Amino acid sequence: MTFGSMADETESLDCLDKAFDAGVNFIDIAEIYPVPPDRKYAGRSEEICGKWLANRSRDAVIIASKVAGPTGGWFQGPVREGNTGLDRHNIERAVEASLQRLGTDYIDLYQTHWPDPGLPYDETLEALDRMVEQGKVRAVGCSNESAYGLTKSLWASDRLGSVRYETIQNNYSLLNRRFEDELSNVCRREKVSLLAYSPIAGGVLSGKYKDGAFPDGARFTVYKDHSPRTKVMIQRFLGDRAREMTDRVHEIAAGCEMDPVTFSVAWTLTKKFVGSCIIGVTHPDQLDVHLAAGEATIPDEAIQACDRLAREIPYPLG
């Protein structure tokens, strides 16, 4: 999601090469990427991935992208003049534009980036079903969805006989375990996989913002003066409780002789409702500690310590 803004094209292609060579074959993007969302470069991430994909076997890569949706009122989607509802018209236009930018004739997983509370799920699912029927999309998922929304959508799919959300992409990390309250139960019972995003909490769990630091080029450094929404994000992710939690997680990771990034990503992969974990980097050298999580094993004692910590500091992001 930083490809084309915080990461230039050369850095982005290098990141993709290194990740793919290490065994990563799932790439998640969106029509409004890169971040922070801006009309002047929306879609650039897909274009860069399309250039990279042109030199790879299409069958070797799973490409996931997203239609914006109404963005929850936080900001106006920087595509289609802000008309980003999840109706048939917008979904069809979004799919066609993404396919063109990616230089491919199908998207493996197509997701709704934000739910559309003003529209019945029937219309969204029927539009997505048409995309699957036409062979432009293979499977569908949702993102930033609630337990009610996911359950309602699955009920609608059963009633309509349409495609169903096979995945949900929500924020999930040691700093944000809200998914466990209700959504994890829905996922287990309905066999929907969580694609956990922000497993290191926007970089906070790496320790880069320790002692009030805002490193050059870091995500929240860029976000400081961008918009009211990004300022609220900084207040949540870098508040006192989040900083305390981060320090305690670092202590647990040190006891396992693991880098805190490796530990944090590996922790998400211990959860049975997690199908995969989405990492984000702006430089190839940031990949090593992330990729190490794929081979890491977290001792039961450390997992239990994280659970105790969550009870001591519940909901550190508020």
N, C-alpha and C positions, 0 to 999 in steps of 0.2 A: 504493500500500500504506500510505500515511499518512493517507488520507482517512477522517476520523472519529476520529482520535486526535491526532496532531501537527498536522494540518490540520483545522479545523472545517468544517462543511458549506458555509458561504459561500465560504471560501477554496477548498475542493475544487471547487465548481461553477465558480468563476472560472477555476481552472486548466484544467478541462475545456473551457470555452468558448474560452479563449485558444489552447489546443493545437489544438482542432478548427478554429478559424478560420484557423490557420496551416497547415492541411493534414494534421494528424495524424488518422487514422481508425481506429487500432488501440488498444484499451484493454484492459489486462491487469489482472485482479483475482483474488481467491481467496476461498473461503468463510471462511478464518480471518483475513482482513485486516479492520481495519488492524493494523499492527505497533506496538510489540511485541505478540505474540499474548496476548489476554486474553479470558476468557469474557464479561466484562461488555460488550464491544463487538464481539465477533466477528460478522462479516456486515455491519457498518456500511458498509464501503466499497462493497459491492454495492448496498446500499440507496441510498446517495448517487448512485452511477452510474445506478441505476434512475430516480431523480428527474430526473437530467439527460437520460437517454435518452428520457423521456416527451415531451420537447419537441424531439426530433430525428427525422428519418426513420430508421427502423430499418435500412433498406437502405444507409444512408450510413456505418454504423459496424460495425466488426468487433469483436465482444465476445469476449474470452477469459477463462475462469475456471478454477478448479482445485478438485479434491477433495483433501482434506488428505493422506491416507495416514498411515503411522505416525510421521512426523516424525523419523525417524532416531534416536530415543531422546533427542533434545536437550530436548524438553519434551512435555507431553501436549497433543494437539490440543484447542483450546477449543470444540469442537463435539461433539454426540452423546455427551456424558459421557466424552470421550476415546476412544470407539470409532470409530477412523478408518481401519480397514483398507480395502484396495482390493477387497473382495469385492462381489458383486452387490448385496446389501442396502445397504451403505453408499454405493456409487456412485449407486444409484437415489435414495436419500434425499437425497444431497448435490445431485444435479442438480435435483430438484424444489424444494428449498429455495432454490437459487440463482436458478432461474427466477422464483420468487415474489418474491424480493428485488429482482431486476432488472426485474420487470414486463414480461417478454418471454416468448415461447413457444419460443425456441430460443437456443442459445449457439453461436457460430461455431466456436470452438476450445475444447475441454475437455481439461484436462491433469491428470495425476497430479502432485501437488505434491512428494511424496516417494515413492520406490519402496517396495514391501512385500515384503521378502525372505522373509517367512514364507508367502507365497502364490504358487502357480504363476501365471505370466503368462497362462496360458490363461483363468483365471477372470476376471482383470481385463479382458482384451481382449474376452472374450465379453460381459461386462457393458457395456462401452463400445460394443460393436457393437450391442447392443440399444437403446441410447440413440440411436445414429445411425439405426437402422431405424425408430424411433418418431418421428424428425424433431425430437427435442429437442436434438440435437447435430449439427453439420455435419462436423467433423473433430476428430481427437484428437491429443494430444501428451503428452510427459512433461516432468518437471523434476527437477533435482538427480539425474540418472541417471548411471550409470557406462557405460563402453564395453561391458563385459560385459552389463549390463542392457539397454542399447539394442539390441545385437546379438541377444541372446536373445529379446527381445520381437518383433523383426522376423522372426526365424526362426519364432516361434510364430504370428505373423500369417499368414505364408506357408503354414504347415501347416494352420491352421484355416480359411483363406480369410476371415478377419475384417478389420476395420479395422486400420490400422497407425498407429504414431506418425509423423506427418508433421513434427513439430517437437520440439525439445528445448530447454528453457529452463534454462540453467546460468549460473553466475557466470563472467563473462569480462571482463577489463579489462587494462590495462597492468600492473596489480599482480598479476593472477591469470591466467596464460596456460596453466594446466594443461590446459585443453580441447584445446590443440594437440597434446598428447602422443599421444593415441590417438583421442579422440572426433571430432576434426576429420576424421580419415581415414574413420571410419565414416560420418560425415555426407556427405562427398563421394561415397563409393562407393554409399551407399544412398539418396542424394537426400533427406536429412533436413535441415531448416533449423534452425540455431541461432538462438534468440531470446535474445540476450545480455542478461542482467540485471546490474545494478550496474556499468555501464560506467565510472563514476567512483569505483568502490570504496567505496560507502557514503558518498560525499562527500569522501573523503580526498584524491582527486586535484584537488579544487577548491582545496585549500590552507587550508581553514577551520580545520583542526586544527594548523596550523603552530606550532612552538615550544611544543607542549604545550597549546595552547588548546582549551577545550571550550565553544564558543559556546552561548548560551541557545537552547533549542529544537532544536538539532542532533541528529541521530539518535544518535550515540554518547554525547552528553551525557545523553539520555534513557535510553540503555542501561546507563549506568555502574552503577546500583544496582538494575537490574531482576531479573536472574537469573544463575546461574552460566554459562549458555550465552552470554548477551550480554557478560559480562565476558571470556569466552574470545575472542569476536569482536573486542573492543576490543584485546586483547593481540596478536591476529594482524594486524589492519588498521592498528594504530598502533605497531607494533614498530619497532625501529631500522632494519631493512632496508627496511621499507615506507616509512618517512619519507625515507630516503636515495633510494630509487627515485622517490618523489614529487618531491623537489627536482630530480632530474636530468630527469624528464619536464617539469617547468616550464621548465627551461633550453631543452629542445628546442622546446617550444611557443612560447617567447618568440622563438626564432630564426625561427619561421614567422609571427610576429606574430599569434598566435592566443591567445585565452583558454584556459587549461589544460582547462577543462570542454569547450569546443568541440573542442579538439584530441583529448582522450581519447575522446569519443563518436565523432568522425569516424574515429579510428583503428580502432575496432571495425568500422565500416562498410566498411573496405578489404578485409576478409576474405571470400573467396568462399563460405565455408560459413555465413556470417551472413545470415539472411533478414531480420532486423530487430533493432533495438536498443531495449531498454525503459528509458526514463528515469523518474526519480521526483522529484517536487518537492512542497514543502509550501506554497509561495507563488507566485503568478503571475509575479512579477518574476524568479524563478529560471529561467523557461522560455527567455528570450531566448538565453542562451549555449548552452543545449542545442539549441534549434531551429536555431541557426546551423550546426550540424554537418551538417545536411542539404544545405547548399550549399557546404560547405568542401572543399577539395582539399588533401591532405597531400602534399608533395613526396616523391619517392622517397628523397631523401637523409635526410629526417626518419624515414621508415619504417625505413630501414637503421640509423639511429642508435638507434631503439627496439629493434631486434633485437640490436644490440651490447650495449645496456644490459641486456637480458634474459640475455645470456650472462655479463655481469659480476656481476649480482645475480640469480641464478636463484631462483625461488620465494620472493619476498620475504614472502609471507604464511605461509611454512612448508609 
